[in-house]
Amino acid sequence: QVQLAESGGGLVQPGGSLRLSCAASGSVFNINAMGWHRQTPGKQRELVAAIRSAGGTNYGDSVKGRFTISRDNAKNTVFLQMNSLKPEDTAVYYCSADRLFSRVLTGTADNWGQGTQVTVSS
């Protein structure tokens, strides 16, 4: 079993930046892909970004050019650098991890964190 612990959420003004972190522990030997999804009340969870252990990435259309996903494989940690934040980025951000990249992309990963709130407001 894999445990995921997110950190770095908070309140930021429009145009500002935040950096989220997600550390994996437990049975991490089987983890290839990690990623971030976000969700707001009444809406489906949507892909923010995903990354393979070898470094290949995918981004949701609404964050391309503003967000960057990266990972430290030695520390089993994935990061999400969020720049030029907008009020519509306000959501709970969830970290996920799986053996298969496709599962992370589609939001069907086996392992999920508890979520961290990001609020973009003046």
Accessible surface in RSA format (square Angstrom, percent):
REM  Atomic radii and reference values for relative SASA: ProtOr
REM  Chains: A
REM  Algorithm: Lee & Richards
REM  Probe-radius: 1.40
REM  Slices: 20
REM RES _ NUM      All-atoms   Total-Side   Main-Chain    Non-polar    All polar
REM                ABS   REL    ABS   REL    ABS   REL    ABS   REL    ABS   REL
RES GLN A   1   168.32  94.1 125.64  91.8  42.68 101.6  43.60  92.8 124.72  94.6
RES VAL A   2    17.66  11.6   6.49   5.9  11.17  26.9   6.49   5.6  11.17  30.3
RES GLN A   3    90.58  50.7  86.25  63.0   4.34  10.3  59.07 125.7  31.51  23.9
RES LEU A   4    14.81   8.2   0.16   0.1  14.65  36.8   0.43   0.3  14.38  38.7
RES ALA A   5    66.89  61.5  57.14  88.2   9.76  22.2  62.78  88.4   4.11  10.9
RES GLU A   6    29.87  17.1   2.98   2.3  26.89  64.0   0.46   0.9  29.41  24.0
RES SER A   7    63.23  53.4  58.07  77.5   5.16  11.9  44.03  93.8  19.20  26.9
RES GLY A   8    36.57  45.1   0.00   N/A  36.57  45.1  24.15  66.3  12.42  27.8
RES GLY A   9    29.92  36.9   0.00   N/A  29.92  36.9   3.09   8.5  26.83  60.1
RES GLY A  10    30.31  37.4   0.00   N/A  30.31  37.4  30.09  82.6   0.22   0.5
RES LEU A  11   130.70  72.8  98.95  70.8  31.75  79.8  98.95  69.5  31.75  85.5
RES VAL A  12    22.64  14.9  17.44  15.8   5.20  12.5  22.64  19.7   0.00   0.0
RES GLN A  13   122.28  68.4 120.34  87.9   1.95   4.6  32.35  68.9  89.93  68.2
RES PRO A  14    61.62  44.9  39.53  36.0  22.09  80.3  40.05  33.1  21.57 134.1
RES GLY A  15    56.48  69.7   0.00   N/A  56.48  69.7  29.78  81.7  26.71  59.8
RES GLY A  16    21.65  26.7   0.00   N/A  21.65  26.7  21.02  57.7   0.63   1.4
RES SER A  17    58.27  49.2  38.47  51.3  19.80  45.6  21.72  46.3  36.54  51.2
RES LEU A  18    33.93  18.9  28.96  20.7   4.97  12.5  33.93  23.8   0.00   0.0
RES ARG A  19   128.90  54.1 114.79  58.5  14.11  33.6  36.34  49.7  92.55  56.1
RES LEU A  20     0.00   0.0   0.00   0.0   0.00   0.0   0.00   0.0   0.00   0.0
RES SER A  21    27.55  23.3  27.47  36.7   0.08   0.2  12.85  27.4  14.71  20.6
RES CYS A  22     0.00   0.0   0.00   0.0   0.00   0.0   0.00   0.0   0.00   0.0
RES ALA A  23    47.36  43.5  44.47  68.6   2.89   6.6  44.47  62.6   2.89   7.7
RES ALA A  24    10.23   9.4   1.10   1.7   9.13  20.8   1.21   1.7   9.02  23.9
RES SER A  25    60.53  51.1  56.29  75.1   4.24   9.8  44.56  94.9  15.97  22.4
RES GLY A  26    52.38  64.6   0.00   N/A  52.38  64.6  25.89  71.1  26.49  59.3
RES SER A  27    38.43  32.5  33.94  45.3   4.49  10.3  12.21  26.0  26.21  36.7
RES VAL A  28    34.99  23.0  28.52  25.8   6.47  15.6  28.52  24.8   6.47  17.5
RES PHE A  29   176.10  88.1 135.40  83.9  40.70 105.9 147.43  89.4  28.68  82.1
RES ASN A  30    76.28  52.6  70.51  68.1   5.77  13.9  13.54  32.6  62.74  60.6
RES ILE A  31    26.03  14.8   8.95   6.7  17.08  41.2   9.45   6.8  16.58  45.0
RES ASN A  32    47.72  32.9  46.28  44.7   1.44   3.5  18.71  45.0  29.01  28.0
RES ALA A  33     0.00   0.0   0.00   0.0   0.00   0.0   0.00   0.0   0.00   0.0
RES MET A  34     1.57   0.8   1.57   1.0   0.00   0.0   0.00   0.0   1.57   2.1
RES GLY A  35     0.00   0.0   0.00   N/A   0.00   0.0   0.00   0.0   0.00   0.0
RES TRP A  36     0.00   0.0   0.00   0.0   0.00   0.0   0.00   0.0   0.00   0.0
RES HIS A  37     4.51   2.5   4.51   3.1   0.00   0.0   2.71   2.8   1.80   2.1
RES ARG A  38    13.14   5.5  12.97   6.6   0.17   0.4   2.58   3.5  10.56   6.4
RES GLN A  39    60.05  33.6  54.96  40.2   5.09  12.1  12.27  26.1  47.78  36.2
RES THR A  40    37.52  26.7  35.20  35.7   2.32   5.5  33.34  44.8   4.18   6.3
RES PRO A  41   137.23 100.0 106.94  97.5  30.28 110.1 119.09  98.3  18.13 112.7
RES GLY A  42    91.01 112.2   0.00   N/A  91.01 112.2  45.33 124.4  45.68 102.3
RES LYS A  43   146.79  71.6 134.69  82.6  12.11  28.8  84.99  76.5  61.81  65.8
RES GLN A  44   165.45  92.5 149.21 109.1  16.24  38.7  54.12 115.2 111.34  84.4
RES ARG A  45    89.65  37.6  66.40  33.8  23.25  55.4  20.76  28.4  68.89  41.8
RES GLU A  46    76.56  44.0  71.89  54.4   4.67  11.1  31.63  61.2  44.93  36.7
RES LEU A  47    41.71  23.2  29.89  21.4  11.82  29.7  29.89  21.0  11.82  31.8
RES VAL A  48     0.06   0.0   0.00   0.0   0.06   0.2   0.06   0.1   0.00   0.0
RES ALA A  49     0.00   0.0   0.00   0.0   0.00   0.0   0.00   0.0   0.00   0.0
RES ALA A  50     0.00   0.0   0.00   0.0   0.00   0.0   0.00   0.0   0.00   0.0
RES ILE A  51     8.49   4.8   8.49   6.3   0.00   0.0   8.49   6.1   0.00   0.0
RES ARG A  52    96.86  40.7  96.86  49.4   0.00   0.0  22.98  31.4  73.88  44.8
RES SER A  53    47.53  40.2  38.51  51.4   9.02  20.8  18.38  39.1  29.15  40.8
RES ALA A  54   101.69  93.5  57.74  89.1  43.95 100.0  69.85  98.4  31.84  84.4
RES GLY A  55    36.93  45.5   0.00   N/A  36.93  45.5  22.34  61.3  14.60  32.7
RES GLY A  56    33.19  40.9   0.00   N/A  33.19  40.9  28.23  77.5   4.95  11.1
RES THR A  57    57.51  40.9  31.80  32.2  25.71  61.3   9.79  13.2  47.72  72.1
RES ASN A  58    62.30  43.0  57.59  55.7   4.71  11.3   5.33  12.8  56.97  55.1
RES TYR A  59    53.29  24.9  39.82  22.7  13.47  35.1  32.34  24.3  20.95  25.8
RES GLY A  60    12.50  15.4   0.00   N/A  12.50  15.4  12.50  34.3   0.00   0.0
RES ASP A  61   121.61  85.2  97.50  97.0  24.10  57.0  37.23  87.6  84.38  84.2
RES SER A  62    61.77  52.2  40.44  54.0  21.32  49.1  49.41 105.2  12.36  17.3
RES VAL A  63     0.81   0.5   0.81   0.7   0.00   0.0   0.81   0.7   0.00   0.0
RES LYS A  64   122.88  59.9 101.55  62.3  21.33  50.8  58.95  53.1  63.93  68.1
RES GLY A  65    87.39 107.8   0.00   N/A  87.39 107.8  43.99 120.7  43.40  97.2
RES ARG A  66    32.76  13.8  27.14  13.8   5.62  13.4  26.51  36.2   6.24   3.8
RES PHE A  67     6.53   3.3   0.00   0.0   6.53  17.0   0.00   0.0   6.53  18.7
RES THR A  68    74.62  53.1  73.74  74.8   0.88   2.1  45.71  61.4  28.91  43.7
RES ILE A  69     6.30   3.6   0.00   0.0   6.30  15.2   0.00   0.0   6.30  17.1
RES SER A  70    48.06  40.6  46.87  62.6   1.18   2.7  35.30  75.2  12.76  17.9
RES ARG A  71    44.35  18.6  16.10   8.2  28.25  67.3   6.40   8.7  37.95  23.0
RES ASP A  72    45.56  31.9  40.09  39.9   5.47  12.9  14.96  35.2  30.60  30.5
RES ASN A  73    76.09  52.5  60.35  58.3  15.74  37.9  32.37  77.9  43.72  42.3
RES ALA A  74    98.37  90.4  56.69  87.5  41.68  94.8  69.61  98.0  28.76  76.2
RES LYS A  75   146.39  71.4 129.69  79.6  16.70  39.8  79.20  71.3  67.19  71.6
RES ASN A  76    49.33  34.0  47.07  45.5   2.26   5.4   3.91   9.4  45.42  43.9
RES THR A  77    16.36  11.6  14.97  15.2   1.39   3.3   8.06  10.8   8.30  12.5
RES VAL A  78     0.00   0.0   0.00   0.0   0.00   0.0   0.00   0.0   0.00   0.0
RES PHE A  79    36.24  18.1  36.24  22.4   0.00   0.0  36.24  22.0   0.00   0.0
RES LEU A  80     0.00   0.0   0.00   0.0   0.00   0.0   0.00   0.0   0.00   0.0
RES GLN A  81    58.85  32.9  58.54  42.8   0.31   0.7  29.23  62.2  29.61  22.5
RES MET A  82     0.00   0.0   0.00   0.0   0.00   0.0   0.00   0.0   0.00   0.0
RES ASN A  83    58.33  40.2  58.33  56.4   0.00   0.0  15.79  38.0  42.54  41.1
RES SER A  84    59.01  49.9  53.73  71.7   5.28  12.2  19.02  40.5  39.98  56.0
RES LEU A  85     2.33   1.3   0.00   0.0   2.33   5.9   0.00   0.0   2.33   6.3
RES LYS A  86    86.54  42.2  85.90  52.7   0.64   1.5  39.89  35.9  46.65  49.7
RES PRO A  87    74.60  54.4  67.41  61.5   7.19  26.1  67.76  55.9   6.85  42.5
RES GLU A  88   122.03  70.1  96.53  73.0  25.50  60.7  62.14 120.2  59.89  48.9
RES ASP A  89     0.35   0.2   0.35   0.3   0.00   0.0   0.00   0.0   0.35   0.3
RES THR A  90    40.69  28.9  38.17  38.7   2.52   6.0  36.01  48.4   4.68   7.1
RES ALA A  91     3.76   3.5   0.68   1.1   3.08   7.0   3.76   5.3   0.00   0.0
RES VAL A  92    41.82  27.5  41.66  37.7   0.16   0.4  41.66  36.2   0.16   0.4
RES TYR A  93     0.00   0.0   0.00   0.0   0.00   0.0   0.00   0.0   0.00   0.0
RES TYR A  94    39.55  18.5  39.55  22.5   0.00   0.0  10.19   7.7  29.37  36.2
RES CYS A  95     0.00   0.0   0.00   0.0   0.00   0.0   0.00   0.0   0.00   0.0
RES SER A  96     0.06   0.1   0.06   0.1   0.00   0.0   0.00   0.0   0.06   0.1
RES ALA A  97     0.00   0.0   0.00   0.0   0.00   0.0   0.00   0.0   0.00   0.0
RES ASP A  98     1.56   1.1   0.85   0.8   0.71   1.7   1.19   2.8   0.37   0.4
RES ARG A  99   118.77  49.9 111.94  57.1   6.83  16.3  34.19  46.7  84.58  51.3
RES LEU A 100    63.88  35.6  63.08  45.1   0.80   2.0  63.88  44.9   0.00   0.0
RES PHE A 101    15.66   7.8  12.01   7.4   3.65   9.5  12.01   7.3   3.65  10.4
RES SER A 102    65.07  55.0  61.11  81.6   3.96   9.1  46.01  98.0  19.06  26.7
RES ARG A 103    78.37  32.9  77.57  39.5   0.80   1.9  13.24  18.1  65.12  39.5
RES VAL A 104     0.00   0.0   0.00   0.0   0.00   0.0   0.00   0.0   0.00   0.0
RES LEU A 105    51.20  28.5  40.94  29.3  10.26  25.8  40.94  28.8  10.26  27.6
RES THR A 106    97.43  69.3  67.32  68.2  30.11  71.8  71.62  96.2  25.80  39.0
RES GLY A 107    26.86  33.1   0.00   N/A  26.86  33.1   6.28  17.2  20.58  46.1
RES THR A 108    83.94  59.7  67.29  68.2  16.65  39.7  69.16  92.9  14.78  22.3
RES ALA A 109     8.56   7.9   0.00   0.0   8.56  19.5   0.00   0.0   8.56  22.7
RES ASP A 110   104.48  73.2  72.04  71.7  32.44  76.7  22.82  53.7  81.67  81.4
RES ASN A 111    23.33  16.1  20.10  19.4   3.24   7.8   3.24   7.8  20.10  19.4
RES TRP A 112    71.33  28.6  44.63  21.6  26.71  62.7  35.83  19.1  35.50  57.6
RES GLY A 113     8.21  10.1   0.00   N/A   8.21  10.1   0.80   2.2   7.41  16.6
RES GLN A 114   165.31  92.4 143.27 104.7  22.04  52.5  57.19 121.7 108.11  82.0
RES GLY A 115    22.42  27.7   0.00   N/A  22.42  27.7   0.04   0.1  22.38  50.1
RES THR A 116    19.69  14.0  15.00  15.2   4.68  11.2   8.04  10.8  11.65  17.6
RES GLN A 117    86.54  48.4  77.46  56.6   9.09  21.6  49.68 105.7  36.87  28.0
RES VAL A 118     0.00   0.0   0.00   0.0   0.00   0.0   0.00   0.0   0.00   0.0
RES THR A 119    41.53  29.5  41.53  42.1   0.00   0.0  29.73  39.9  11.80  17.8
RES VAL A 120     4.35   2.9   0.00   0.0   4.35  10.5   0.00   0.0   4.35  11.8
RES SER A 121    55.55  46.9  48.15  64.3   7.40  17.0  20.02  42.6  35.54  49.8
RES SER A 122   124.94 105.6  65.13  86.9  59.81 137.8  47.40 100.9  77.54 108.6
END  Absolute sums over single chains surface
CHAIN  1 A     6160.1       4606.8       1553.3       3144.2       3015.8
END  Absolute sums over all chains
TOTAL          6160.1       4606.8       1553.3       3144.2       3015.8
